[in-house]
Amino acid sequence: MTKYIRNLRCSRCGSEYDYRSKPSLCLKNDLGRLDINYDYESLKEFYTREYVNGKSLMSQWKYFDLLPPESSENVVTLNEGATPLIKAQRLAERLGLRRLWIKDETRNPTASYKDRGMSVAVSVAKEFGYRKLATASSGNAAVALSAYAARAGMEIYAFVIEQASYSKVAQLLFYGAKVVRVRGLGREDPTVKMMRLACEKFGFFPSPSFGPFNPYQIEGSKTISYEIVEQLQWRVADWVFVPVGAASLLTGVWKGFRDYFELGLIDGYPRLFAVQSTGNPPFVRAFKEGQDPLNIRPWDYPHTIAWGLEDPYPWDGDAGLTALRVTKGNADEVEDALIVEAMKLLASSEGIFAEPSGVASLAGLMKALQTGLIDKDEEVVVLVTGHGLKDPDVVKEVVGDAPTINPDLEELRVALLKKYGAAL
Ligand SMILES: *Cc1c(COP(=O)(O)O)cnc(C)c1O
């Protein structure tokens, strides 16, 4: 046993690995995810509510006991996590809800929740002695990885989808990543193909944001749930809304609640609600059709403004479906137009500016309220996962530009009326 990690077990064939053998992929080559199992019995001896409450560290590394790496000297951090859980009073009123919370993950160092997982992944890569890492990503995961790699002095090869926004590519270039856009998004994700080829050929450490190639990043995402539990004073909300692409975030969120349940720190689960765009809903379809979790059908030709959710195949969909089953959760898809509406509503009523992928969760809540899947008396947490400045092109299409005038009151009056319908 290593620290409190008992072993890693393949989600497909059950093969077990010791952390010290430095695994990332199951050697059976079956694309299973190596789920990390902890020794809850030993942890229970000291890991109590009082113990956690007594720690004041303001980052996800507050939870070092429940995270790889083994040695704290290998932790690579930019103080990710410890994000606020914001009581969304005005938004709640507009939606007719009583208790609504926003977990604001836009506050992370590179402006998405992916920082949590990539901080863990780079720390593990450091512990394993790797200097060169590769990733496949629509943008945010590569950006996060590159920031932490820069801090650790590592080299990054980033394969991003052709459509990745320039602001993400710019971030990558500044962090020093060797970034390449890869053409051909269809049933198979071309960035994943490129990453696998490069890792096999050049011995890079694979570090995307999904489990089968990188089991460690899920451990970072799970700290979102630890924080939510503590921020609600160890109470469990009725629902947690999660945007879904590869379903790795959903898997991490589920794992966080499961850890705390196994440790006896909470006495039940919140119900998890998974949200995708109608432009790419393979996970929602799998849930609704009751597909075999290990054979989820990929989506043909994904197309949505929520680029961060554009994975045609949900790599961690098997664990995601388990999460929904165990927590009596639900899943639904939303139109891009509703995602845009959610973006505007969140920004204008709470001052939180999120990218489309980051706010699909809220769009899902809006639809669930309309269709009666959620009761107005239930307590809801919505994960808002990425910052609005990540996708300025989408934003410009939605809101246009500001009018330009000469410094003249009459011109001001005309411009305000024309653009905003505001009469002075
Ligand atoms: C990656 C991402 C998601 C989805 O996470 P998955 O693990 O792929 O399901 C949601 N929101 C943002 C902003 C992301 O970057």
PDBQT file of the ligand as one rigid body, heavy atoms in Angstrom, charges set to zero:
ROOT
HETATM    1  C1  LIG A 501     -14.115  19.589 -19.782  1.00  0.00    +0.000 C 
HETATM    2  C2  LIG A 501     -15.194  20.489 -19.376  1.00  0.00    +0.000 A 
HETATM    3  C3  LIG A 501     -16.451  20.005 -18.970  1.00  0.00    +0.000 A 
HETATM    4  C4  LIG A 501     -16.863  18.554 -19.064  1.00  0.00    +0.000 C 
HETATM    5  O1  LIG A 501     -16.097  17.654 -18.364  1.00  0.00    +0.000 OA
HETATM    6  P1  LIG A 501     -16.036  16.138 -18.827  1.00  0.00    +0.000 P 
HETATM    7  O2  LIG A 501     -15.183  15.509 -17.803  1.00  0.00    +0.000 OA
HETATM    8  O3  LIG A 501     -15.438  16.103 -20.192  1.00  0.00    +0.000 OA
HETATM    9  O4  LIG A 501     -17.414  15.588 -18.814  1.00  0.00    +0.000 OA
HETATM   10  C5  LIG A 501     -17.367  20.926 -18.495  1.00  0.00    +0.000 A 
HETATM   11  N1  LIG A 501     -17.109  22.248 -18.471  1.00  0.00    +0.000 NA
HETATM   12  C6  LIG A 501     -15.927  22.750 -18.872  1.00  0.00    +0.000 A 
HETATM   13  C7  LIG A 501     -15.733  24.219 -18.818  1.00  0.00    +0.000 C 
HETATM   14  C8  LIG A 501     -14.931  21.894 -19.345  1.00  0.00    +0.000 A 
HETATM   15  O5  LIG A 501     -13.773  22.408 -19.751  1.00  0.00    +0.000 OA
ENDROOT
TORSDOF 0
